[in-house]
Amino acid sequence: MDKIEINEGHYLELMDRLHVAMSTINDHILEHPLAEQQKEIQSLVEDAITNLWDAYQLVGGLTYENKN
C-alpha cells in the first residue's frame, strides 16, 4: 500500500470536517427532544462531542507543530 503524503491543507480540512460533525451532532441529536429528556442519551452524546473536540484540538496542535 502506498503511503499517503500529508500536506498543509489536510490539517485544516480535517478540522473543518470535525467541526461539521460536532455541529451536526449538537443540532440534530443533542437538541432532539428525546435526547434532551433522557439524561443517559444526553450524556453519551456529550461524551462523543467531547471526544471530537479533543480530536479537533489535537489536529490544531499538529497544525502548529507542522508549521514549525
KAJO-V678987 format. One record per pair of residues at least 24 apart in sequence whose C-alpha atoms are under 6 Angstrom apart, sorted by the first residue. I is the first residue (numbers start at 1). J is the second residue. Records with the same first field share a line. If there is no record, write none. Layout:
I->J / J
This chain:
11->63
15->56
22->49
